Amino acid sequence: MIELIIEQRRKNLGGFEVGRVLPFAKRRMVGPFIFFDHMGPLDLAPGVDRGLDVRPHPHIGLSTVTYLFSGEIMHRDSLGYEQAIRPQEVNWMTAGRGITHSERFEHARVHGDHLHGVQAWVALPTEFEETAPSFSHHAGLDLPQWSDVGVHGQLIAGSAYGLTAGARTHSPLFYAHLDMEPGATAEIPSEHKERAVYVATGAVEMDGLRYEAGKMLVLGAAASRVKALERSAVMVLGGEPVGERFIHWNFVSSSKNRLAQAASDWKAGRMKLPDADDEEFIPLPDEPAPPPPPMS
């Protein structure tokens, strides 16, 4: 059963547009997933302007999960990691108490590129919000694959379909990519209370209705199946809720005071930039952080 349909909203990130899905006014999170951006598809010509790059910026209280269908992005962070991500690979960065990173299109500047992928944010449970930051890259056996009639699946994170992915997660969740042939059907894992299906390309059928690319279908607790009406890339995700979370810019926390502190730290230059990318950064936006709760 579908509880809510969320259609992506186009958002300009300064150089290119993404389809913003989460957070949404009527549904801010699905399990621990608090942010979901559909990047592209976008053709980048050789010599593409550096203005498209995502300059160094900070995060707290979350893990970023970057997954590409096509293209290449270079990641650099304040822990010293420098790692290109390519199709069917995962960059998993846990911000915890604070990290900075950049994402640049260096491959495209030389060769041109066709960029298409998804970046999600996973909110950390309260006891891990201030954990030490970390970064890991995953490919191959870290991302188990399987095939069923007309469906080729790849597990991105967590546990589902009898498999477990390599990235360390801090709460129960699942996240997978299903490449579906026309007419193929796939089961949506039902172990968790909150689940969703996102149609990245193609069109699918659920509960007897057709849904085109760019829509997230938030599901009820009952077991569900999805059917591809044409060749489709479908993302399935979900997990256990971690509690209410607030967002200010790139910061996520259960505490509005902590968001204000992170904003102050960034504005004052107290967060280390990546060693290999420290000559520029994205300034703090003008909008204020959410006000702290009233004193009791």
Phi, psi and chi 1 to 4 in degrees:
 res  aa     phi    psi   chi1   chi2   chi3   chi4
   1 MET       -  134.0  176.6  179.5  175.8      -
   2 ILE   -92.5  124.0  -62.6  172.2      -      -
   3 GLU   -89.3  -32.0  -67.6 -174.6  -16.5      -
   4 LEU  -158.1  143.2 -180.0   67.2      -      -
   5 ILE  -112.5  123.8  -59.3  166.9      -      -
   6 ILE  -113.5  122.3  -56.1  174.1      -      -
   7 GLU   -98.4  135.9 -172.0  155.9    3.6      -
   8 GLN   -58.2  144.7   61.9  163.3  -98.5      -
   9 ARG  -112.0  130.0  -68.5   91.1   62.6 -156.9
  10 ARG   -71.2  130.8  -56.8  -53.2  -65.3  176.2
  11 LYS  -133.5  128.6 -177.0  174.5  179.1   63.5
  12 ASN   -86.4  123.1 -166.9  -50.4      -      -
  13 LEU   -94.7   14.8  -63.3 -175.5      -      -
  14 GLY   108.0  -33.6      -      -      -      -
  15 GLY  -127.8  -28.5      -      -      -      -
  16 PHE  -149.5  163.7   65.1   98.3      -      -
  17 GLU   -96.3  149.1  -77.8 -167.6  -15.0      -
  18 VAL  -126.0  164.1  -61.6      -      -      -
  19 GLY   -97.8  106.0      -      -      -      -
  20 ARG   -82.2  125.4  177.1   70.3   43.5   83.6
  21 VAL  -110.9  -56.3 -178.4      -      -      -
  22 LEU  -113.7  145.1  -66.8  175.4      -      -
  23 PRO   -76.1  156.7   28.8  -34.9      -      -
  24 PHE  -128.0  148.4 -178.7   61.0      -      -
  25 ALA   -55.5  -40.1      -      -      -      -
  26 LYS   -91.9   -6.0  -65.8 -178.0  179.4  178.8
  27 ARG  -159.7   95.7 -172.8   63.1 -179.1 -102.9
  28 ARG   -76.2  -29.4  -66.4 -180.0   60.7   79.1
  29 MET  -139.8  154.6  -58.2  174.0   69.9      -
  30 VAL  -124.4  109.2  174.6      -      -      -
  31 GLY    57.7 -132.1      -      -      -      -
  32 PRO   -86.8   -2.8   32.4  -34.9      -      -
  33 PHE   -75.6  116.5  -70.3   86.3      -      -
  34 ILE  -113.7   -7.7 -166.7  167.5      -      -
  35 PHE  -151.2  135.9 -176.6   93.6      -      -
  36 PHE  -149.7  111.4 -165.4   95.8      -      -
  37 ASP  -116.6  129.3  -95.3    3.2      -      -
  38 HIS   -95.8  112.4 -174.4  174.2      -      -
  39 MET   -92.6  125.7  -56.1  178.9  -70.0      -
  40 GLY    77.0 -159.9      -      -      -      -
  41 PRO   -68.4  141.1   23.2  -31.0      -      -
  42 LEU  -143.0  126.0  177.0   66.7      -      -
  43 ASP   -87.7  126.5  -71.9  -44.1      -      -
  44 LEU  -113.5  123.7  -57.9  174.9      -      -
  45 ALA   -80.5  152.6      -      -      -      -
  46 PRO   -53.4  140.5  -24.8   34.0      -      -
  47 GLY    82.2   15.9      -      -      -      -
  48 VAL   -54.1  142.9   63.3      -      -      -
  49 ASP   -63.3  142.3 -168.8  -85.5      -      -
  50 ARG   -65.1  -14.3  -73.5  176.7   59.4   88.6
  51 GLY   -63.0  -17.8      -      -      -      -
  52 LEU   -75.0  -23.1  -76.9  179.7      -      -
  53 ASP   -61.4  151.4  -69.6  -11.3      -      -
  54 VAL   -94.7  104.3 -177.8      -      -      -
  55 ARG   -68.4  166.5  -66.2  168.9  -69.1  155.4
  56 PRO   -52.0  135.7  -30.4   37.7      -      -
  57 HIS  -152.9  163.3   59.5  -78.8      -      -
  58 PRO  -104.2  163.2   36.6  -33.6      -      -
  59 HIS  -143.8  153.6  -67.1  -75.2      -      -
  60 ILE  -141.1  156.6   66.5  162.5      -      -
  61 GLY    72.8   15.2      -      -      -      -
  62 LEU  -151.1  168.4   57.1   87.9      -      -
  63 SER  -114.9  132.5  -65.9      -      -      -
  64 THR   -92.6  140.5   64.1      -      -      -
  65 VAL  -127.5  109.5 -169.9      -      -      -
  66 THR  -107.5  128.9  -53.4      -      -      -
  67 TYR  -139.7  130.0 -178.9   83.3      -      -
  68 LEU  -113.8  139.0  -62.9 -178.4      -      -
  69 PHE   -84.1  -34.8  -54.9  114.5      -      -
  70 SER  -156.0  160.5   64.2      -      -      -
  71 GLY    97.6 -174.8      -      -      -      -
  72 GLU  -150.4  137.5  179.9  176.0  -41.7      -
  73 ILE  -130.9  137.4  -60.1  173.3      -      -
  74 MET   -97.7  122.5  177.0   60.8   74.2      -
  75 HIS  -101.2  135.1  161.8   97.2      -      -
  76 ARG  -136.0  140.0  -65.7 -176.3  179.4   90.1
  77 ASP  -137.9  173.3   64.4   42.9      -      -
  78 SER   -75.2   -4.6   51.8      -      -      -
  79 LEU   -88.3   -7.0  -60.4  178.1      -      -
  80 GLY   100.5    2.1      -      -      -      -
  81 TYR   -78.5  140.5  -71.0   96.7      -      -
  82 GLU  -136.1  108.8 -175.5  171.2  -17.6      -
  83 GLN  -145.8  119.1  174.8   65.7   57.5      -
  84 ALA   -75.3  140.9      -      -      -      -
  85 ILE  -112.1  137.9 -179.9  172.8      -      -
  86 ARG  -127.5  175.2  -59.6  178.7  178.7   89.6
  87 PRO   -56.5  141.8  -28.9   36.8      -      -
  88 GLN    61.6   27.8  -76.8   72.7   59.1      -
  89 GLU  -118.9  168.5  -61.2  177.8  -10.2      -
  90 VAL  -132.8  129.5  169.4      -      -      -
  91 ASN  -102.2  120.2  -84.6    0.8      -      -
  92 TRP  -117.5  113.3 -174.9  -76.5      -      -
  93 MET  -120.4  118.7 -174.7 -177.3   75.6      -
  94 THR   -97.6  116.3  -64.1      -      -      -
  95 ALA   -76.7  -41.1      -      -      -      -
  96 GLY    53.7 -126.0      -      -      -      -
  97 ARG   -76.5   -6.7   59.5  177.9  174.5 -102.3
  98 GLY   151.0  133.3      -      -      -      -
  99 ILE  -151.8  155.7 -163.0  169.2      -      -
 100 THR  -125.3  151.1   68.5      -      -      -
 101 HIS  -158.0  165.5   75.1  132.8      -      -
 102 SER  -128.6  158.7   63.0      -      -      -
 103 GLU  -135.6  114.5  -65.0  160.2  -56.3      -
 104 ARG  -125.1  151.4  -63.5 -170.1  179.9  -88.3
 105 PHE  -101.4   60.5  -55.3  113.1      -      -
 106 GLU   -71.5  -36.9  -64.7  171.2   -0.3      -
 107 HIS   -62.0  -42.2  176.0   83.2      -      -
 108 ALA   -64.7  -34.4      -      -      -      -
 109 ARG   -63.3  -29.0  -94.6 -168.9  -74.0  -77.0
 110 VAL   -93.7  -45.2  177.4      -      -      -
 111 HIS  -111.6   -9.9  -54.8  -75.3      -      -
 112 GLY    76.6  165.9      -      -      -      -
 113 ASP  -165.1  162.6 -147.7  -15.6      -      -
 114 HIS  -120.4  101.9 -179.7   72.2      -      -
 115 LEU   -92.0  128.8 -179.6   69.2      -      -
 116 HIS  -157.7  123.8 -168.4 -160.7      -      -
 117 GLY  -176.9 -169.9      -      -      -      -
 118 VAL  -135.5  135.3  173.6      -      -      -
 119 GLN  -117.3  127.0 -174.3  172.5   90.5      -
 120 ALA  -118.2  154.1      -      -      -      -
 121 TRP  -114.1  136.5  -65.9   -1.8      -      -
 122 VAL  -113.4  118.1  176.5      -      -      -
 123 ALA   -69.8  138.7      -      -      -      -
 124 LEU   -83.5  144.6  -64.3  172.8      -      -
 125 PRO   -58.6  156.0  -18.8   29.8      -      -
 126 THR   -52.4  -41.7  -55.1      -      -      -
 127 GLU   -71.2  -11.3   64.1  -90.1   27.3      -
 128 PHE  -114.9    3.7  -69.8  111.4      -      -
 129 GLU   -59.9  -32.1  -75.1 -174.2  -67.8      -
 130 GLU  -107.3   24.9  -62.6  -62.8  -38.8      -
 131 THR   -67.3  163.6 -165.1      -      -      -
 132 ALA   -65.1  139.2      -      -      -      -
 133 PRO   -66.7  154.7   23.2  -32.1      -      -
 134 SER  -156.0  163.6   63.1      -      -      -
 135 PHE  -141.7  140.9  173.3   82.7      -      -
 136 SER  -145.9  146.8   57.9      -      -      -
 137 HIS  -113.7  138.9  175.6   77.6      -      -
 138 HIS  -133.1  136.1  -58.5  -83.5      -      -
 139 ALA  -155.0  173.6      -      -      -      -
 140 GLY    59.4 -128.5      -      -      -      -
 141 LEU   -66.1  -17.9  -64.3  178.6      -      -
 142 ASP   -67.7  -19.1  -90.1   -0.1      -      -
 143 LEU  -121.5   81.3  -53.7  175.1      -      -
 144 PRO   -57.2  141.2  -20.3   31.1      -      -
 145 GLN  -117.8  155.5  -61.4 -173.9    9.8      -
 146 TRP  -150.9  161.2   72.0   96.2      -      -
 147 SER  -133.0  136.8  -67.8      -      -      -
 148 ASP  -132.0  178.5 -160.1   -1.5      -      -
 149 VAL   -56.0  105.3 -178.9      -      -      -
 150 GLY    77.0    5.3      -      -      -      -
 151 VAL  -128.4  126.8  179.1      -      -      -
 152 HIS  -114.4  121.3 -179.2   74.3      -      -
 153 GLY  -114.4  151.7      -      -      -      -
 154 GLN  -136.8  124.5 -179.3  168.0   44.4      -
 155 LEU   -82.2  124.3 -169.8   62.6      -      -
 156 ILE   -90.4  -42.2  -62.5  170.2      -      -
 157 ALA  -158.3  154.4      -      -      -      -
 158 GLY    77.1 -154.1      -      -      -      -
 159 SER  -129.2  133.8  -63.2      -      -      -
 160 ALA  -170.3  159.8      -      -      -      -
 161 TYR    54.8   30.1  -57.6  102.6      -      -
 162 GLY    75.8   12.9      -      -      -      -
 163 LEU  -125.6  161.6  -56.1  167.5      -      -
 164 THR  -135.5  130.8  -62.0      -      -      -
 165 ALA   -83.3  167.7      -      -      -      -
 166 GLY   -81.9  -24.1      -      -      -      -
 167 ALA   -67.2  141.5      -      -      -      -
 168 ARG   -76.1  121.5 -177.1 -162.6  173.7 -163.2
 169 THR  -106.9  158.2   60.6      -      -      -
 170 HIS  -107.6   -1.9  -67.6   81.5      -      -
 171 SER  -153.6  160.0   64.5      -      -      -
 172 PRO   -63.8  126.1  -21.2   33.4      -      -
 173 LEU  -159.8  169.3   62.2   86.7      -      -
 174 PHE  -144.2  152.1   71.8   92.8      -      -
 175 TYR  -157.1  121.3 -173.8   25.1      -      -
 176 ALA  -144.5  156.2      -      -      -      -
 177 HIS  -111.7  123.7  166.8 -153.3      -      -
 178 LEU  -111.8  119.7  -53.3 -179.6      -      -
 179 ASP   -97.2  111.6 -174.5    8.8      -      -
 180 MET  -116.9  131.5  -55.4 -179.1   66.9      -
 181 GLU   -78.3  157.2  -61.3  -73.4  -14.0      -
 182 PRO   -55.4  131.3  -24.4   34.1      -      -
 183 GLY    88.9  -12.0      -      -      -      -
 184 ALA   -75.1  149.8      -      -      -      -
 185 THR  -122.4  150.8   62.6      -      -      -
 186 ALA  -140.0  144.9      -      -      -      -
 187 GLU   -84.6  143.0 -167.3  168.9  -41.7      -
 188 ILE   -97.4  124.4  -49.9  -55.9      -      -
 189 PRO   -50.6  138.1  -27.7   36.2      -      -
 190 SER  -116.3   12.1   57.5      -      -      -
 191 GLU   -72.6  -19.9  -65.9   84.5   -3.7      -
 192 HIS  -112.7  155.3  -61.8  -66.2      -      -
 193 LYS   -67.2  -38.3  178.5  179.5  178.6 -178.8
 194 GLU  -116.4  129.5  -61.9 -170.2   -1.4      -
 195 ARG  -146.9  157.8  -56.0  169.0  -59.0  142.3
 196 ALA  -153.0  159.0      -      -      -      -
 197 VAL  -122.0  131.7  170.9      -      -      -
 198 TYR  -118.5  127.0  179.2   71.8      -      -
 199 VAL   -90.6  105.2 -172.8      -      -      -
 200 ALA   -81.8  -41.6      -      -      -      -
 201 THR  -142.3  157.0   64.7      -      -      -
 202 GLY    85.4 -149.2      -      -      -      -
 203 ALA  -155.1  145.8      -      -      -      -
 204 VAL  -131.2  167.9  -55.2      -      -      -
 205 GLU  -121.5  131.5  179.8 -176.2  -64.8      -
 206 MET  -140.9  139.7  -72.2 -166.1   76.0      -
 207 ASP    52.5   32.8  -64.6  -13.8      -      -
 208 GLY    80.9    4.4      -      -      -      -
 209 LEU  -118.8  153.9  -64.2  175.3      -      -
 210 ARG   -93.1  138.3  177.9 -173.9  178.1   97.4
 211 TYR  -132.6  127.4  -62.2   98.1      -      -
 212 GLU   -88.5  171.8  -55.4  -77.9  -13.9      -
 213 ALA   -58.0  145.4      -      -      -      -
 214 GLY    96.4    3.7      -      -      -      -
 215 LYS  -113.8  137.3  -70.8 -177.9  169.9   59.9
 216 MET  -105.1  130.2  176.0  174.9  -79.5      -
 217 LEU  -107.3  110.6  -45.0  176.1      -      -
 218 VAL   -86.0  125.7 -179.4      -      -      -
 219 LEU  -101.9  155.0  -51.7  179.6      -      -
 220 GLY   -79.5 -174.9      -      -      -      -
 221 ALA   -75.1  -21.1      -      -      -      -
 222 ALA   -67.7  151.2      -      -      -      -
 223 ALA   -59.4  145.9      -      -      -      -
 224 SER  -139.5  156.0  -56.5      -      -      -
 225 ARG  -129.6  150.1  -63.9 -178.2   67.3   84.2
 226 VAL  -121.6  140.1   59.8      -      -      -
 227 LYS  -119.2  131.7  177.5 -179.1  178.5 -179.6
 228 ALA   -82.7  128.1      -      -      -      -
 229 LEU   -90.9  -18.4  -61.4  177.7      -      -
 230 GLU  -150.8  177.9   53.2 -169.5   71.5      -
 231 ARG   -57.3  124.1  179.8   69.6  179.1  -92.4
 232 SER  -138.6  144.8  -59.1      -      -      -
 233 ALA  -106.1  119.9      -      -      -      -
 234 VAL  -125.0  131.3  176.2      -      -      -
 235 MET  -103.8  129.4  -47.1  -59.6  -79.0      -
 236 VAL  -116.0  136.7  -65.9      -      -      -
 237 LEU  -153.4  159.7   59.3  142.7      -      -
 238 GLY   165.6 -173.7      -      -      -      -
 239 GLY   159.4 -170.6      -      -      -      -
 240 GLU   -85.4  138.2  -63.1  -56.5  -50.3      -
 241 PRO   -61.8  148.4  -19.5   31.4      -      -
 242 VAL  -111.1    3.4  -64.9      -      -      -
 243 GLY   102.7  173.0      -      -      -      -
 244 GLU   -63.6  137.6 -174.8  178.1   23.3      -
 245 ARG  -131.1  146.6  -70.4  -65.9 -178.9  -89.8
 246 PHE  -110.0  149.5  -54.7  104.6      -      -
 247 ILE  -124.1  132.9  -60.6  178.2      -      -
 248 HIS  -133.9  112.1  174.2   50.3      -      -
 249 TRP    56.4 -114.5 -169.2   36.4      -      -
 250 ASN   -99.4   12.8  -62.2  -46.6      -      -
 251 PHE  -107.9  140.6  -53.4  127.6      -      -
 252 VAL  -129.6  135.4  168.8      -      -      -
 253 SER  -161.7  157.5  180.0      -      -      -
 254 SER   -81.3   -5.9   59.7      -      -      -
 255 SER  -122.0  123.9  164.1      -      -      -
 256 LYS   -66.2  -32.8  -67.3 -177.9  179.0 -179.8
 257 ASN   -62.2  -38.1  -72.4  -28.4      -      -
 258 ARG   -67.6  -36.4 -177.7   66.0  179.4   93.2
 259 LEU   -62.0  -44.1  -66.9 -179.4      -      -
 260 ALA   -63.3  -38.0      -      -      -      -
 261 GLN   -66.3  -42.1 -179.0   61.9   56.7      -
 262 ALA   -62.1  -43.2      -      -      -      -
 263 ALA   -61.4  -42.1      -      -      -      -
 264 SER   -63.7  -41.3  176.1      -      -      -
 265 ASP   -62.9  -42.2  -71.9  -17.6      -      -
 266 TRP   -67.7  -44.4 -178.7 -114.4      -      -
 267 LYS   -62.7  -33.9 -172.0  172.8 -177.2  178.3
 268 ALA   -87.9    0.5      -      -      -      -
 269 GLY    75.7   26.1      -      -      -      -
 270 ARG   -91.4    2.8  -70.1 -170.8  -69.8  -95.7
 271 MET  -109.8  123.9  -62.6 -177.3   73.4      -
 272 LYS   -63.0  135.2  179.2 -179.7  179.8  -67.6
 273 LEU   -84.6  161.3  -65.7  173.1      -      -
 274 PRO   -59.3  134.1  -23.4   33.6      -      -
 275 ASP   -57.6  -37.8  -71.1  -28.7      -      -
 276 ALA   -89.1    6.4      -      -      -      -
 277 ASP  -158.8   66.8 -164.9   -9.4      -      -
 278 ASP  -120.0   18.9   61.4   -2.5      -      -
 279 GLU   -96.4   -7.9  -65.6 -174.9   -1.9      -
 280 GLU  -153.5  165.5   55.8 -179.2  -11.1      -
 281 PHE  -161.0  166.4   59.6   88.4      -      -
 282 ILE   -89.9  121.5  -59.6  176.2      -      -
 283 PRO   -71.2  158.9   24.9  -32.6      -      -
 284 LEU   -62.5  132.0 -174.7   74.9      -      -
 285 PRO   -61.9  162.7  -19.8   30.5      -      -
 286 ASP   -71.3  -26.2  -67.8  -26.2      -      -
 287 GLU   -67.6  142.1   68.0  -94.4   20.6      -
 288 PRO   -73.7  158.6   27.6  -35.1      -      -
 289 ALA   -68.5  156.5      -      -      -      -
 290 PRO   -55.9  140.7  -21.5   31.7      -      -
 291 PRO   -65.8  146.7   24.6  -33.5      -      -
 292 PRO   -68.0  158.9   25.0  -33.2      -      -
 293 PRO   -65.2  154.0   23.3  -32.6      -      -
 294 PRO   -66.5  150.5   23.5  -33.0      -      -
 295 MET   -67.4  137.3  -63.0  -66.5  -71.1      -
 296 SER   -90.1      -   56.8      -      -      -
